[in-house]
Amino acid sequence: MGAESSILSVNELFKQLNTKADLLYKFVMLYSDYTVEGQDYGTGEFINMVAVHTLTAIAENPGINISELAAMWNRTNGAISQTATKLEKAGYIIRRKQPGNKKFVELYPTEKGIALSQAHMRYDAIEVSKTMNQLLNSGCTAAEIDIFFKVVEKYIEILLN
């Protein structure tokens, strides 16, 4: 009977943990889909969240390079390079090679890129405020929301280690 009750406890524990994990998986999948969907941030052009956040990082750090962006976003140089190429083709950034070191390339926003980055920041401020209000109006307290973000921050630390 001891082994049987131990198996039941493991099964029950799995069900409890799996229910929580399934919530997390669902959130991650939905948010992942949201990040790759094109959005109009107020300029009439559609761009996905990954690209616009990369653009904003470039606008906030003119002269940043691919490796620095990759470290900032925990992505490979190749992934960031692909995003930078799309941003460059769309006219949002330019690449400048440093004299004497043709392999070292710095990224700079164009006027069009700066305009989109500013529109993106306004858009995000409004949308994040709306989301916070929706959470508050759906029964979450400000303290619970703060705890959620603390847990997300700690989860990120765990994933990075």
N, C-alpha and C positions, 0 to 999 in steps of 0.2 A: 504494500500500500504506500510505502514511503516513496519509492521510485515513481509510482503512478501519480502521486500528488505533486512530486517535483516536476514531472512532465507537464501537468496541468498548470503549474505556476509559470513555467517557461512559456507555454502557449498563451497564457493570459497576459504575461508581460509583453510578449511579442505583439499581441493584438493591441495593447495600449500604446506601445511605442510606434507600431506601424501606423496607427491612426494619426499620431502626431507627425510622423515622417511623411505620410501621404499629404497632409495639409501643406507642409513645407515644399514637397515636390510640385504640388499643384500651383502654389504661389510662384515658385521659380520658373516653371514652364510658362505660365501666363505672363509673367513679367519679361521673360526672355522674348516671347512673341511680340510684346509691346515695344521692346527696344529696337527690333529690326523693322517695324512698320514705319513707313514714311509718314512724317508729320509736316504740316504747314505751320511753321513757327511765327507766321505773320508777314512773310515776305512773298507769299504766293508760290513758293517752290517747296517741293516735298523732299525731305532728307530724314534719314533715320537717326535715332537717338545716339547711337555709337558714333556716327560721323559728326553730328553737331556738337557732342561733348568733346570730341577730339579737336574740332575746330575752335571751340571756346578755350580749350587748354592752350592751343597755339596762339590765339588772340591775347590771352592773359600772360603768355610767356614767349614773346616774339624772339625768334632765333633758337628756339628749342629744337632738339634733334629727335630722330626716330627712337633711338635707344632710351632717351629720357622720357619720352611719351610712353614707351613700352613699359618702363619701370613704374611710371605713374599709374597706369591702368592695369598692370599685371598681365600684359599681353606679350606675344612674341614680336620681335622686330618686323617679321614678315607680315603679320596681321596689321600692325600699325602702318607699315609701308603701303599696303593695299588700300587702307582707308585714306592715307595721305594722297595717293595717286588719284583716287576718286574725287577728293576735295580739290586737287590741283586741276583736273580735267573740267570740273564744274566752275572753275574760276574763283574759288574761295581762298586758296593759298598759293604761294609761290615757294619754290625751293631755291636756295642760294648756296653755291659751293664756296667754301672758304679758299681764298687765294693760297697757293702753296700746299693745299691738302684737298685734292679733288674728291676724295672719298667722304670727307666730312661735309654733310649737307645740313643747313639750317632751314627751318620752316618759318614763314611769315604770312600773316593774314593779308589778303587784299582788302580794298575798301568794301567790296561786295562781301567778303568774309567777315569783316568787322561788323557790318550791318546785320548779317545773319546771326552772328554771335550775340549781339545786343538784343535782337529780337528773341533769340532763344532764351536769354536770361530773363527777359520780361515774361515770356510764355511760361517758363518753369516757375517763376515766383507766383504767378496766378494759379497755375495748375496744382502746385504743391499746397498752396493755401486752401484751394478747393478740396483737395484730398484730406487735408487735416480737419477741415470743417466737417466733411462727410464722416470721418472717423469719430469726431466728437459728437456729432448728431446721431451716430448709430450706437451709442452706448459706451464708447471708450472714453476714459478720462485722459486729461493731459499727462498725468503721471504714467498711465499705462502706455501711452504713445511714446513717451520718453524711455520707458523700460524696453519697449519693442526695439527702438533704435540702439539702445545699449546692447541688447542681445544680438542684434544684427552685427554690430561692431565687433563683439566678442566672437561671433561665428566666423566672421571674416578672418580674424586673427588665427582661429583654429585652422581654417582652410589654407591659410598662407604658410602655416608651419608644417 
